[in-house]
């Protein structure tokens, strides 16, 4: 069974599209990697909603920087999804 920390660590790493391109299988199609990144962002949105523990862990694990990098994407969906995830992570934060 995964702990919250393990799950978030995996989701954050899968959300980092640029890292998957650099470190992933060179034969993997870019569209597939983009889709994995997108669905990881969706999962982060769900797990971070009204979850202060998740919000703190994502911040400590460098997830905010990865989400901010998604805002530079040329595609609209990753930008929109990253914005929603960031709003969940910052909601009710001191």
Backbone as CSV, one residue per row, in Angstrom:
resi,resn,N_x,N_y,N_z,CA_x,CA_y,CA_z,C_x,C_y,C_z
1,UNK,0.838,-1.168,0.000,0.000,0.000,0.000,0.890,1.241,0.000
2,UNK,0.450,2.279,-0.687,1.217,3.519,-0.798,0.846,4.486,0.315
3,UNK,1.835,5.186,0.810,1.557,6.276,1.741,1.207,7.515,0.925
4,UNK,0.661,8.511,1.592,0.336,9.761,0.899,1.591,10.364,0.292
5,UNK,2.690,10.316,1.027,3.955,10.858,0.542,4.416,10.131,-0.723
6,UNK,4.345,8.811,-0.731,4.759,8.032,-1.909,3.883,8.341,-3.115
7,UNK,2.595,8.421,-2.876,1.659,8.714,-3.954,1.925,10.102,-4.546
8,UNK,2.103,11.089,-3.686,2.373,12.444,-4.166,3.701,12.528,-4.902
9,UNK,4.692,11.833,-4.389,6.005,11.826,-5.050,5.886,11.291,-6.478
10,UNK,5.135,10.237,-6.639,4.935,9.637,-7.956,4.122,10.553,-8.870
11,UNK,3.060,11.126,-8.345,2.230,12.022,-9.152,3.006,13.266,-9.583
12,UNK,3.814,13.807,-8.680,4.608,14.983,-9.019,5.613,14.649,-10.109
13,UNK,6.262,13.500,-9.985,7.246,13.137,-11.012,6.572,12.882,-12.364
14,UNK,5.389,12.293,-12.354,4.683,12.050,-13.608,4.093,13.329,-14.202
15,UNK,3.887,14.328,-13.366,3.357,15.607,-13.848,4.417,16.428,-14.579
16,UNK,5.672,16.098,-14.331,6.768,16.861,-14.928,7.041,16.356,-16.339
17,UNK,6.326,16.923,-17.293,6.415,16.495,-18.691,7.841,16.600,-19.228
18,UNK,8.521,17.702,-18.940,9.888,17.894,-19.443,10.840,16.832,-18.917
19,UNK,10.688,16.479,-17.664,11.535,15.442,-17.080,11.262,14.082,-17.727
20,UNK,9.993,13.799,-18.005,9.666,12.527,-18.661,10.277,12.467,-20.056
21,UNK,10.307,13.597,-20.755,10.919,13.634,-22.092,12.415,13.362,-21.982
22,UNK,13.067,14.001,-21.009,14.518,13.881,-20.859,14.952,12.524,-20.309
23,UNK,14.185,11.984,-19.372,14.583,10.754,-18.682,13.855,9.508,-19.168
24,UNK,12.787,9.695,-19.923,11.939,8.570,-20.320,12.492,7.767,-21.477
25,UNK,11.713,6.841,-21.896,12.041,5.971,-23.015,12.088,6.804,-24.298
26,UNK,13.207,6.798,-25.002,13.302,7.599,-26.228,12.330,7.153,-27.324
27,UNK,11.807,5.951,-27.208,10.867,5.443,-28.195,9.420,5.816,-27.882
28,UNK,9.183,6.334,-26.678,7.817,6.663,-26.281,7.322,7.877,-27.065
29,UNK,6.122,7.794,-27.607,5.573,8.941,-28.338,5.306,10.121,-27.391
30,UNK,5.598,11.308,-27.855,5.428,12.510,-27.049,3.972,12.672,-26.610
31,UNK,3.035,12.343,-27.481,1.622,12.474,-27.119,1.265,11.604,-25.922
32,UNK,1.844,10.420,-25.858,1.572,9.525,-24.724,2.121,10.105,-23.427
33,UNK,3.316,10.686,-23.493,3.912,11.287,-22.307,3.111,12.513,-21.857
34,UNK,2.630,13.276,-22.810,1.809,14.439,-22.492,0.507,14.000,-21.814
35,UNK,-0.063,12.918,-22.283,-1.295,12.396,-21.697,-1.064,11.907,-20.270
36,UNK,0.053,11.213,-20.033,0.385,10.750,-18.681,0.538,11.948,-17.747
37,UNK,1.245,12.958,-18.212,1.443,14.165,-17.417,0.103,14.832,-17.103
38,UNK,-0.758,14.920,-18.091,-2.069,15.548,-17.925,-2.903,14.805,-16.879
39,UNK,-2.955,13.484,-16.957,-3.754,12.722,-16.001,-3.145,12.747,-14.601
40,UNK,-1.842,12.875,-14.518,-1.207,13.033,-13.209,-1.615,14.356,-12.576
41,UNK,-1.682,15.394,-13.409,-2.152,16.688,-12.911,-3.598,16.602,-12.423
42,UNK,-4.429,15.888,-13.164,-5.825,15.712,-12.735,-5.903,14.994,-11.383
43,UNK,-5.061,13.992,-11.206,-5.042,13.279,-9.924,-4.584,14.202,-8.798
44,UNK,-3.592,15.051,-9.081,-3.141,16.015,-8.075,-4.255,16.993,-7.710
45,UNK,-5.033,17.382,-8.702,-6.170,18.261,-8.423,-7.113,17.587,-7.431
46,UNK,-7.426,16.350,-7.683,-8.373,15.634,-6.817,-7.835,15.424,-5.414
47,UNK,-6.598,15.032,-5.311,-6.048,14.716,-3.990,-5.736,15.973,-3.177
48,UNK,-5.542,17.105,-3.858,-5.159,18.327,-3.141,-6.348,19.168,-2.684
49,UNK,-7.535,18.854,-3.141,-8.710,19.642,-2.783,-9.006,19.534,-1.289
50,UNK,-8.942,20.659,-0.590,-9.235,20.733,0.852,-8.427,19.728,1.671
51,UNK,-7.165,19.520,1.289,-6.302,18.569,1.972,-5.014,19.280,2.361
52,UNK,-4.961,19.801,3.582,-3.809,20.593,4.013,-2.530,19.763,4.081
53,UNK,-2.635,18.497,4.425,-1.452,17.638,4.452,-0.862,17.514,3.057
54,UNK,-1.704,17.278,2.099,-1.266,17.178,0.701,-0.662,18.505,0.235
55,UNK,-1.311,19.605,0.572,-0.815,20.913,0.172,0.606,21.143,0.686
56,UNK,0.840,20.816,1.933,2.166,21.006,2.524,3.202,20.080,1.888
57,UNK,2.824,18.825,1.680,3.770,17.866,1.101,4.149,18.233,-0.333
58,UNK,3.178,18.643,-1.127,3.468,19.025,-2.509,4.432,20.205,-2.530
59,UNK,4.227,21.154,-1.632,5.135,22.294,-1.540,6.537,21.878,-1.151
60,UNK,6.657,20.989,-0.178,7.970,20.524,0.282,8.681,19.662,-0.758
61,UNK,7.922,18.984,-1.609,8.506,18.069,-2.598,8.824,18.746,-3.922
62,UNK,8.647,20.041,-4.007,8.961,20.757,-5.240,7.875,20.727,-6.288
63,UNK,6.682,20.357,-5.894,5.578,20.258,-6.842,5.116,21.600,-7.391
64,UNK,5.246,22.649,-6.602,4.804,23.972,-7.060,5.621,24.411,-8.272
65,UNK,6.929,24.203,-8.221,7.798,24.581,-9.341,7.434,23.820,-10.607
66,UNK,7.126,22.547,-10.463,6.741,21.732,-11.619,5.433,22.243,-12.208
67,UNK,4.492,22.593,-11.341,3.216,23.129,-11.828,3.416,24.481,-12.510
68,UNK,4.271,25.303,-11.964,4.551,26.593,-12.600,5.184,26.395,-13.976
69,UNK,6.017,25.379,-14.113,6.610,25.075,-15.424,5.557,24.652,-16.434
70,UNK,4.499,24.006,-15.954,3.422,23.586,-16.855,2.711,24.795,-17.467
71,UNK,2.779,25.920,-16.791,2.141,27.132,-17.318,2.835,27.633,-18.581
72,UNK,4.035,27.152,-18.837,4.782,27.531,-20.042,4.471,26.619,-21.222
73,UNK,3.634,25.639,-21.010,3.302,24.677,-22.063,2.644,25.373,-23.254
74,UNK,2.910,24.832,-24.421,2.279,25.381,-25.623,0.829,24.899,-25.770
75,UNK,0.460,23.873,-25.031,-0.911,23.346,-25.078,-1.763,23.985,-23.991
76,UNK,-3.027,24.175,-24.300,-3.940,24.813,-23.357,-4.279,23.911,-22.170
77,UNK,-4.543,22.625,-22.403,-4.993,21.737,-21.326,-4.012,21.654,-20.153
78,UNK,-2.706,21.469,-20.392,-1.800,21.437,-19.238,-1.784,22.758,-18.465
79,UNK,-1.883,23.872,-19.168,-1.904,25.172,-18.492,-3.133,25.291,-17.603
80,UNK,-4.285,24.973,-18.164,-5.550,25.075,-17.428,-5.531,24.132,-16.213
81,UNK,-5.053,22.929,-16.415,-5.034,21.933,-15.347,-4.054,22.342,-14.248
82,UNK,-2.896,22.857,-14.639,-1.921,23.321,-13.648,-2.487,24.483,-12.837
83,UNK,-3.212,25.384,-13.476,-3.833,26.509,-12.763,-4.834,26.020,-11.725
84,UNK,-5.643,25.070,-12.100,-6.632,24.531,-11.166,-5.945,23.824,-9.999
85,UNK,-4.910,23.082,-10.303,-4.168,22.386,-9.254,-3.507,23.394,-8.308
86,UNK,-2.908,24.432,-8.858,-2.297,25.466,-8.024,-3.334,26.142,-7.132
87,UNK,-4.510,26.373,-7.673,-5.553,27.012,-6.847,-5.954,26.105,-5.681
88,UNK,-6.020,24.797,-5.915,-6.316,23.862,-4.823,-5.200,23.860,-3.783
89,UNK,-3.957,23.916,-4.258,-2.823,23.855,-3.340,-2.691,25.117,-2.490
90,UNK,-3.136,26.240,-3.034,-2.990,27.509,-2.317,-4.220,27.876,-1.497
91,UNK,-5.297,27.154,-1.710,-6.544,27.449,-0.989,-6.351,27.242,0.507
92,UNK,-6.715,28.245,1.265,-6.643,28.199,2.745,-5.245,28.024,3.293
93,UNK,-4.232,28.394,2.515,-2.857,28.331,3.008,-2.512,29.643,3.707
94,UNK,-1.771,29.542,4.801,-1.390,30.776,5.511,-0.361,31.575,4.736
